[in-house]
Amino acid sequence: MSSFTEYNNSKSFYTMAWISFVISFAGMAIGLVYLPMTLAARGFFGMAYLFSVSSCFTLAKVIRDQHEANKFINKIENAKTEKFLTENTSV
């Protein structure tokens, strides 16, 4: 049977992703505080930013879940094909 390789991110890549998220989030928050506009406008931009961040997390999770489901389905299909080939071929 063929083996499936599992690709995992390194600890440094994981750390870099979180650090960049925190820096970008803090930068946006600081920018909103120092923007010369009304409180209502700041609130609107802040809510829009929070919504876009949460949407990005949700989209990444949905894409990952779909990828995992496809890997599982392909693993089953490959096992069926391998079984069929071993049963129906003579060496």
Backbone bond lengths (Angstrom), bond angles and torsions (degrees), N, CA, C in turn:
res aa  C-N    CA-C-N  psi(-1)  N-CA   C-N-CA  omega(-1)  CA-C   N-CA-C  phi
1 M - - - 1.447 - - 1.515 109.97 -
2 S 1.306 114.19 152.34 1.461 117.94 178.34 1.521 109.68 -84.49
3 S 1.311 115.69 147.39 1.462 119.40 -179.40 1.524 109.50 -101.34
4 F 1.316 115.91 147.04 1.451 122.02 178.78 1.517 108.45 -100.81
5 T 1.327 115.57 131.79 1.450 120.82 -179.64 1.525 108.85 -88.26
6 E 1.288 116.21 132.01 1.457 122.46 178.50 1.526 107.56 -97.38
7 Y 1.334 117.66 121.99 1.451 121.82 -179.82 1.522 108.93 -99.85
8 N 1.314 116.42 118.74 1.454 121.95 178.67 1.520 109.59 -116.61
9 N 1.326 115.17 146.86 1.458 119.96 177.14 1.523 109.73 -76.19
10 S 1.318 115.05 150.20 1.462 119.41 177.89 1.527 110.05 -76.80
11 K 1.313 115.74 163.04 1.472 121.54 178.67 1.527 110.32 -61.47
12 S 1.328 117.36 -38.08 1.466 120.06 -179.31 1.532 111.54 -68.20
13 F 1.333 117.60 -36.45 1.464 120.08 177.60 1.530 110.26 -67.26
14 Y 1.329 116.75 -41.60 1.454 122.33 177.39 1.524 110.33 -60.04
15 T 1.328 116.79 -46.02 1.469 121.99 179.12 1.523 110.91 -64.20
16 M 1.317 117.28 -43.48 1.459 121.59 179.59 1.527 110.49 -61.49
17 A 1.321 118.08 -39.34 1.462 121.13 179.86 1.527 110.89 -63.85
18 W 1.320 117.21 -43.57 1.459 120.27 179.35 1.525 111.61 -68.44
19 I 1.323 117.23 -40.32 1.469 120.21 179.44 1.528 110.25 -63.55
20 S 1.319 117.53 -44.16 1.465 119.82 179.99 1.526 110.90 -65.75
21 F 1.342 117.61 -35.87 1.459 120.09 176.57 1.523 111.01 -63.63
22 V 1.322 117.43 -46.68 1.467 121.39 -178.94 1.523 110.92 -63.45
23 I 1.328 117.52 -42.59 1.468 120.92 179.56 1.527 110.86 -63.96
24 S 1.324 117.33 -44.47 1.469 119.37 -179.16 1.521 111.11 -67.71
25 F 1.331 117.12 -38.67 1.460 120.50 178.61 1.527 110.64 -65.20
26 A 1.326 116.58 -44.73 1.463 120.91 178.98 1.525 110.65 -65.34
27 G 1.307 117.64 -40.30 1.464 120.68 178.55 1.517 112.01 -61.98
28 M 1.308 116.66 -42.01 1.460 119.97 178.47 1.525 110.60 -66.35
29 A 1.340 117.14 -41.66 1.465 120.60 179.52 1.526 111.02 -63.61
30 I 1.320 117.62 -43.69 1.469 121.44 178.63 1.527 110.16 -64.61
31 G 1.326 116.23 -40.87 1.466 120.00 177.16 1.512 112.17 -61.55
32 L 1.313 117.80 -39.97 1.468 120.38 178.22 1.529 111.94 -65.96
33 V 1.321 116.36 -37.12 1.469 119.64 -179.81 1.535 110.55 -65.47
34 Y 1.318 117.72 -40.92 1.463 121.05 -174.52 1.524 114.34 -93.11
35 L 1.317 118.37 1.40 1.463 120.18 177.37 1.527 109.98 -69.97
36 P 1.321 117.29 134.41 1.471 119.08 178.91 1.532 111.36 -82.17
37 M 1.325 117.18 80.83 1.463 121.74 178.06 1.518 109.55 -149.57
38 T 1.296 115.60 173.57 1.462 120.02 -177.25 1.525 110.45 -70.10
39 L 1.325 113.92 162.28 1.461 120.04 179.30 1.531 111.13 -63.10
40 A 1.311 117.01 -35.98 1.465 120.77 179.64 1.533 110.62 -64.93
41 A 1.322 117.15 -41.75 1.465 120.80 179.11 1.526 110.50 -66.81
42 R 1.337 117.03 -41.17 1.463 120.19 176.40 1.521 110.97 -61.13
43 G 1.319 115.72 -42.91 1.462 120.21 177.95 1.513 111.92 -61.43
44 F 1.343 116.50 -41.00 1.465 120.27 178.47 1.527 110.66 -62.56
45 F 1.328 117.11 -48.98 1.466 119.80 -179.48 1.527 111.45 -65.75
46 G 1.324 117.56 -37.00 1.465 120.64 177.27 1.526 111.86 -63.34
47 M 1.321 117.21 -45.16 1.466 120.57 178.68 1.528 110.76 -65.70
48 A 1.327 117.27 -40.07 1.462 120.27 178.20 1.528 110.37 -62.63
49 Y 1.328 116.78 -40.01 1.463 120.71 178.95 1.524 110.95 -66.07
50 L 1.330 117.49 -45.90 1.469 120.57 178.54 1.523 111.28 -62.12
51 F 1.315 117.39 -39.04 1.461 120.68 177.83 1.521 111.04 -64.95
52 S 1.320 117.71 -41.25 1.469 119.48 -179.99 1.533 111.26 -67.58
53 V 1.330 117.62 -37.25 1.465 120.64 177.55 1.526 110.67 -64.84
54 S 1.337 116.61 -46.28 1.470 118.90 -179.92 1.521 110.74 -66.45
55 S 1.323 118.20 -34.41 1.464 121.12 176.58 1.517 111.44 -65.51
56 C 1.336 116.91 -37.42 1.470 120.65 177.67 1.529 111.01 -64.22
57 F 1.341 116.91 -42.68 1.468 120.05 177.50 1.524 111.09 -62.78
58 T 1.323 116.50 -43.64 1.466 120.55 -179.87 1.520 110.72 -64.35
59 L 1.316 117.47 -44.40 1.464 121.05 179.26 1.526 111.04 -62.25
60 A 1.321 117.09 -43.18 1.474 119.79 178.44 1.520 111.04 -61.85
61 K 1.329 118.09 -40.04 1.460 121.52 179.23 1.525 110.97 -66.09
62 V 1.329 117.15 -43.13 1.462 120.93 -179.75 1.533 110.59 -63.83
63 I 1.315 116.64 -42.82 1.468 120.41 179.10 1.523 110.27 -64.49
64 R 1.342 117.61 -42.76 1.459 121.04 178.08 1.526 111.84 -63.09
65 D 1.334 116.11 -43.70 1.465 119.64 179.03 1.521 111.58 -62.44
66 Q 1.324 117.30 -40.61 1.471 120.79 178.13 1.521 110.77 -64.82
67 H 1.315 116.90 -40.90 1.465 121.10 178.29 1.528 110.75 -63.09
68 E 1.329 116.98 -43.64 1.468 120.89 178.69 1.522 110.64 -63.21
69 A 1.332 117.75 -40.98 1.468 121.31 179.01 1.526 110.36 -64.10
70 N 1.336 116.77 -41.60 1.466 119.87 179.29 1.524 111.23 -65.72
71 K 1.333 117.62 -37.85 1.465 120.11 177.45 1.515 110.54 -62.46
72 F 1.332 117.57 -41.00 1.458 121.77 -179.56 1.523 110.80 -66.13
73 I 1.335 117.03 -44.41 1.465 120.97 179.52 1.525 110.10 -64.07
74 N 1.334 117.75 -42.58 1.463 120.42 178.55 1.519 111.47 -64.56
75 K 1.328 117.83 -36.10 1.461 121.12 178.48 1.530 109.96 -63.47
76 I 1.325 117.41 -42.00 1.464 121.70 178.22 1.520 110.60 -65.20
77 E 1.328 117.31 -45.70 1.465 120.80 -179.83 1.530 111.10 -62.89
78 N 1.324 117.34 -40.15 1.464 120.11 178.44 1.524 111.24 -65.90
79 A 1.329 117.60 -38.28 1.464 120.72 178.35 1.528 110.05 -65.08
80 K 1.332 117.93 -41.19 1.463 121.20 178.06 1.526 110.65 -63.15
81 T 1.323 115.85 -42.32 1.468 120.07 179.99 1.523 110.71 -64.74
82 E 1.330 116.69 -44.63 1.477 120.70 179.22 1.531 110.35 -61.28
83 K 1.322 117.15 -42.81 1.459 121.21 179.79 1.513 110.25 -63.66
84 F 1.332 117.65 -44.73 1.458 121.70 178.65 1.520 111.17 -60.56
85 L 1.330 116.73 -43.81 1.458 120.34 -178.63 1.525 112.02 -66.80
86 T 1.320 117.40 -39.40 1.464 118.97 179.57 1.516 112.10 -71.32
87 E 1.320 118.08 -31.48 1.448 120.86 179.41 1.526 112.88 -77.21
88 N 1.326 117.43 -29.86 1.458 120.93 -171.66 1.528 114.91 -110.94
89 T 1.294 117.62 11.57 1.464 119.88 176.19 1.519 108.79 -119.46
90 S 1.277 113.84 139.70 1.465 117.89 176.49 1.511 109.31 -109.32
91 V 1.290 115.59 138.25 1.471 121.03 -176.80 1.494 109.47 -102.18
